[in-house]
Amino acid sequence: MELPASIYENEIRRGRILHSDSFVNIGHGKFFAIIGITEDSIVGFFFVNSNINKYIQDKPEMMAMQYPLRKQDYDFLRYDSFLCATEVEEIKKSDILEGISNGSVIFVDELKKEHLDEVLNMVRKSRLFGKRDKERFFYE
């Protein structure tokens, strides 16, 4: 018996780490961490990357937004990685629920509270994000 995706609705929350293989323009599965959800059910998230993009390496403000995730802290990681907090990606909550239902999105872990707090602190102070995105995704 297949369960309705709606039973997972409360599991889609800030700090959850998921994996999806259905991102457009990305030819492989990606881990991502939910950073916030708007009142109209738009989910803001950051991608987890195994390496820092070369484009970012000569941009100090963007380099400062590469939050290290250690394999020793997260079982799903094969090696130390980075939460790329340079740009908030957006997806409809309903699309995540549909992905859970069809198996293209799975729950893998949750950011440790201290890591989530550090990331939120970091992005709230960053000049990379405008007031609108900060209010929508980085505060309660």
C-alpha atoms as one frame of an Amber mdcrd trajectory, in Angstrom:
protein
   0.000   0.000   0.000   1.458   3.349  -1.041   1.225   6.096   1.555   0.034
   9.561   0.532   2.833  12.130   0.322   0.860  14.476   2.580   1.820  12.400
   5.632   5.364  13.686   5.142   4.343  17.355   5.113   5.489  17.997   8.711
   8.836  16.352   7.941   9.662  19.084   5.437  11.153  21.619   7.792  14.210
  23.798   8.346  17.378  21.785   8.772  16.198  18.663   6.942  18.650  17.253
   4.430  17.185  15.522   1.418  18.448  13.984  -1.796  16.866  14.406  -5.218
  17.774  13.159  -8.641  15.283  15.376 -10.441  16.849  18.846 -10.461  16.659
  20.436 -13.902  20.086  21.306 -15.378  21.892  18.941 -12.989  22.753  15.562
 -14.440  23.126  13.725 -11.140  21.526  13.402  -7.733  22.092  16.255  -5.251
  21.840  16.606  -1.514  20.196  19.783  -0.275  19.329  21.305   3.098  16.101
  23.164   3.750  16.818  26.595   5.212  13.270  27.958   5.400   9.687  27.701
   4.211   7.469  30.643   3.305   3.815  31.064   4.240   2.866  30.144   0.674
   4.832  26.866   0.922   7.910  27.791  -1.064  10.929  25.949   0.303  14.291
  27.736   0.317  17.332  25.483   0.341  21.093  25.284  -0.121  22.904  22.583
  -2.085  25.545  20.341  -0.523  28.663  20.175  -2.702  31.695  17.937  -2.427
  33.972  20.737  -3.662  33.861  24.507  -3.767  33.095  25.827  -7.236  36.150
  27.421  -8.884  34.036  30.479  -9.754  33.615  31.177  -6.028  37.237  30.706
  -4.977  38.316  34.237  -5.890  35.239  35.865  -4.318  35.825  36.319  -0.568
  32.178  37.025   0.302  31.056  33.842  -1.425  33.922  31.765  -0.011  32.845
  32.814   3.467  29.445  31.236   2.762  30.804  27.708   2.197  29.823  25.971
   5.411  31.892  22.807   6.029  30.006  19.569   6.635  32.237  16.832   8.023
  31.752  13.170   7.172  32.245  12.331  10.844  29.083  14.361  11.626  26.863
  13.113   8.787  26.639   9.448   7.830  25.241  10.138   4.349  28.428  11.936
   3.258  31.172   9.950   1.564  33.716  12.688   2.354  33.884  16.164   3.858
  31.671  18.534   1.890  30.256  22.070   1.927  26.833  23.613   2.290  26.885
  26.289  -0.399  25.048  29.198   1.221  25.661  31.729  -1.538  22.196  31.644
  -3.101  18.810  30.466  -1.884  17.321  27.974  -4.308  13.530  27.704  -4.289
  11.131  24.831  -4.871   7.455  24.344  -4.145   6.756  22.226  -1.097   4.238
  20.315  -3.216   7.024  19.375  -5.660   9.074  17.911  -2.801   6.032  15.959
  -1.606   5.433  14.682  -5.130   9.103  13.654  -5.324   8.792  11.761  -2.052
   5.718  10.029  -3.404   7.409   8.969  -6.667  10.744   8.132  -5.003  12.865
  10.856  -6.613  13.288  12.682  -3.270  14.355  10.992  -0.044  15.099  12.153
   3.494  18.720  11.508   4.448  19.518  13.426   7.633  19.073  16.643   9.556
  21.591  19.417  10.140  22.877  19.314  13.688  21.309  22.124  15.693  24.613
  23.923  16.227  25.382  23.741  12.500  21.934  25.030  11.553  22.283  27.882
  14.053  25.710  28.801  12.647  24.429  28.750   9.060  21.416  30.912   9.954
  23.663  33.368  11.785  26.003  33.475   8.807  23.299  34.090   6.176  21.441
  36.647   8.267  24.609  38.770   8.380  25.618  38.260   4.761  25.341  41.005
   2.161  24.738  38.330  -0.488  21.066  38.146   0.499  18.495  40.885   0.246
  16.060  41.820   2.969  13.221  39.963   1.227  15.037  36.609   1.140  16.290
  37.046   4.689  12.747  37.662   5.957  11.260  34.847   3.874  13.734  32.092
   4.659  16.150  32.869   7.508  13.822  33.898  10.304  10.910  32.102  11.944
